[in-house]
């Protein structure tokens, strides 16, 4: 199984918005080829971190891929695709970017080295460490 990280500005779409939706939601509006290509690799059931970007810069929960890549409904431009995700569980303790950068075993993480990429892969080792840091069972 592959693991992922989904970044969102909390004032645009937050973890609470995702939870309150109560159903899968398109991860739409992504306009970066690398992020789009990452979504093309996703399979239903794979898990990802839900990351609040901008001012918060922290992982706040775990989401599941609920639908594989399909056209993004927010544009007629067929280059842009998205997946649907659903909330799985919140972190007991949000894990900040600062916490991640301070952990030596996470120094190669995409989030540390390319923090602007909105959809990114997470290794199994990174997944396990961050879940432990956040107080959730991986």
C-alpha positions in Angstrom: 0.0 0.0 0.0 1.2 3.5 -0.8 0.8 6.5 1.6 0.2 10.1 0.7 -0.1 13.6 2.1 -2.8 16.1 1.1 -2.2 19.7 1.8 -5.0 22.3 2.1 -5.3 25.8 3.4 -7.6 25.4 6.4 -9.6 28.6 5.5 -10.3 27.0 2.0 -11.0 23.3 3.0 -10.2 22.2 6.5 -10.1 18.9 8.4 -13.3 19.9 10.0 -14.9 20.6 6.6 -13.8 17.1 5.5 -15.2 15.4 8.6 -18.5 17.4 8.5 -18.9 16.5 4.8 -19.6 13.0 6.1 -18.9 11.5 2.6 -16.1 11.5 0.1 -15.1 14.8 -1.4 -13.2 15.6 -4.6 -9.6 16.8 -3.9 -10.1 19.3 -6.6 -8.3 22.5 -7.7 -4.9 21.0 -7.9 -3.0 22.7 -10.7 0.5 21.2 -10.4 1.5 18.4 -12.8 3.6 16.5 -10.2 0.7 16.6 -7.7 -1.7 15.5 -10.4 0.6 12.6 -11.4 0.7 11.6 -7.7 -3.1 11.3 -7.7 -2.9 9.2 -10.8 -0.9 6.7 -8.8 -3.5 6.4 -6.0 -5.7 3.4 -5.4 -9.0 3.2 -3.5 -8.3 2.4 0.2 -4.9 4.0 0.4 -4.3 6.4 3.3 -3.0 9.9 3.4 -2.2 12.6 6.0 -4.5 15.6 6.0 -2.1 18.6 6.3 -3.2 22.2 7.2 -0.8 24.5 5.3 -0.1 28.2 5.4 -0.3 29.4 9.1 -0.8 26.1 10.8 1.7 23.8 9.0 0.6 20.6 10.7 -0.8 17.2 10.1 -4.2 17.0 11.7 -5.8 13.7 10.5 -5.9 10.7 8.3 -7.9 10.4 5.1 -8.6 7.5 2.8 -8.7 7.5 -1.0 -12.4 6.8 -1.9 -12.3 7.1 -5.7 -9.4 6.9 -8.1 -8.4 9.6 -10.4 -11.1 11.2 -12.5 -11.7 14.6 -14.3 -11.7 17.5 -11.9 -15.2 18.9 -11.9 -14.0 22.5 -11.2 -12.5 22.9 -14.7 -13.2 22.0 -18.3 -9.5 21.6 -18.9 -9.0 17.9 -19.3 -5.4 18.1 -18.1 -6.6 18.3 -14.5 -7.8 15.3 -12.6 -8.4 14.5 -8.9 -9.3 11.7 -6.5 -12.0 11.7 -3.9 -11.0 11.4 -0.2 -12.9 10.8 3.0 -11.9 11.5 6.6 -10.8 8.4 8.7 -9.6 9.7 12.0 -8.1 12.8 13.6 -4.7 12.9 15.2 -4.7 13.0 19.0 -1.8 15.5 18.7 -1.3 17.4 15.5 2.2 17.0 14.1 3.8 20.3 13.0 6.2 20.8 10.2 8.7 21.9 12.8 8.3 18.6 14.7 8.8 16.7 11.4 11.9 18.7 10.5 13.3 18.1 14.0 13.1 14.3 13.6 16.3 12.9 12.0 14.5 9.9 10.4 12.2 12.3 8.5 14.9 14.4 6.9 14.3 12.9 3.4 10.5 13.4 3.5 9.1 15.2 0.5 7.3 17.6 2.9 10.7 18.7 4.3 12.3 19.1 0.9 9.5 20.3 -1.3 7.0 21.8 1.1 5.0 23.5 -1.7 3.8 20.3 -3.4 0.1 19.9 -2.5 -0.2 16.1 -3.0 2.9 14.0 -2.2 4.0 10.5 -1.4 4.9 9.4 2.1 7.1 6.3 2.7 5.9 3.5 5.0 8.6 4.4 7.5 7.6 8.1 7.5 3.9 7.1 7.9 4.7 4.9 10.9 6.8 7.6 12.6 4.3 10.4 12.1 1.4 8.3 13.2 3.2 7.5 16.4 4.0 11.2 16.9 0.3 12.1 16.3 -0.9 9.5 18.8 -2.7 7.2 16.3 -2.1 3.6 15.5 -0.5 3.3 12.0 
